[in-house]
Amino acid sequence: MIESPLLPALGGYINGQWVMADSGKTLPVTNPVDNGHLADVASMGGAETERAIAAAEAAFEQPADLDQRRHWLEAIADALTTHREEIGRILCMEHGKPLAEATGEADYAAGFFRYAAKNVHALAPRTLEEHPRDCTWTVHHRPAGVVGLVTPWNFPIGMIAKKLSAAIAADCPSVIKPSSKTPLTMIALFALLDREVGLPAGKVNLVMGSSAPISQALFDAPSVRVISFTGSTEIGRELIRQAAPGIKRLTLELGGNAPYIIFDDADLDHAADQLMINKFRGGGQTCVCANRIFVQAGVAEAFAEKLAERVNGLVVGDGMKPGTQLGPLIDENAVAKVTRHVDDAVARGAREMARADAEGLPGTFYPPTVLLDVPSDAACYREETFGPLVPLITFADEPEVVRMANDTDFGLASYVFTADQGRGQRVIERLRFGHAALNTGTGPTPEAPFGGMKQSGYGREGGLEGLFEFTEAQTVPVG
């Protein structure tokens, strides 16, 4: 069992009160390091969600000005920073990522609230300089209404920060559903909101449990005007269908199949170092980590050797132990998928170049693996692995790799490495990905908008663009 001052209850939070499920049912939360039992949290459903929506509706009737919203956002950022180590510990234990990485995620989350606080006045009314039709015209950014925020397990505090910071900036009350795999970090956040921030009752509400009844309640409620979801493209398609009857707005960050392109003039050591950071964050369980690594044929062997040396040196184990660089995967299904991708690629002719030591570990670990000469008909070429597999695919020239990189239904993140800045910019201009990095493997930041193209979703989180996702523009001409 886990004990923490940030886990005062193991239930939801509705209208400013901690509550358990009406049915008394609970969901187990386990540590993927050893499948040890951490806690049993409330398993809620449609009735609790409806009450949370009603509480949010009541809160919506008491608007807050921009300065009040800024104060709340700053207070949340400060609380996350103050309690970063305990949040990191909870996150590490229920997710498995190394403690330093988990604590860094708390800092990342605080950054979204801090950025929103600094820029919330971008939502202030704007009066046009022109006076068409002899009127003064003012554009107001009104809160859209109650919003539903649905987050995944791979970034338990980072993902809610992206969504909740923008919702509070817009003055939208929220109903939040975390993944049932990692609910404890969200409970810890609500503990801070409850005791250190002073939000009005109903402004933020937490429900946990099976997705279907909770989602249905959100889509059925006329007052819920925007639903923000991060998860798989398959579920995203279903949400689009559910949103149609109520004409609800959606912001969707869905699946990825990120290309990581290395030209023969690139600094191979730099590209390898960046790939290590990019690929193995969260055990490779991120939508923006490299999924297909394209290496120009003339340097493929040399790059594979450099990467293999780095991968073979990774320390795999319990994230709570000092020195651990890579933790377990989230569950057995994740292990099975990585295993299937590796076996499939090898059966189709790929060569194993590296496999880190993960023998004898009791939980859901998979050894980080590097494969060379992965063919385009391999499963890992088409599907997002979501694990510590690095498939290296060779290419001949620029036109070929652009075609190969874009040969996917997804368009979330991409990366290009070359010493020729002109070529880098030229290639990026042709890549159909919302995040396109040149000579860096970095992912999103609170200061810049992030989101996908094609079947990776729509809408943006972060940056000024993200602040407007939960607002409606209202134009007011005055004669």
SULVENKA-V20027 format. One record per helix or strand. SS is the DSSP state (H for helix, E for strand). FROM is the first residue (numbers start at 0). LEN is the number of residues. If there is no record, write none. Layout:
SS:FROM:LEN  SS:FROM:LEN
This chain:
E:11:3  E:16:3  E:25:6  E:35:7  E:43:1  H:45:15  H:65:17  H:83:12  H:98:25  E:125:2  H:131:3  E:135:8  E:145:5  H:157:13  E:173:4  H:183:14  E:203:4  E:208:1  H:210:10  E:223:7  H:232:12  E:248:5  E:257:5  H:267:17  E:289:7  H:296:16  E:315:1  E:325:1  H:331:16  E:350:5  E:368:4  H:378:4  E:388:7  H:397:9  E:409:2  E:412:5  H:420:10  E:434:4  E:449:1  E:452:2  E:456:2  E:460:1  H:462:5  E:470:8
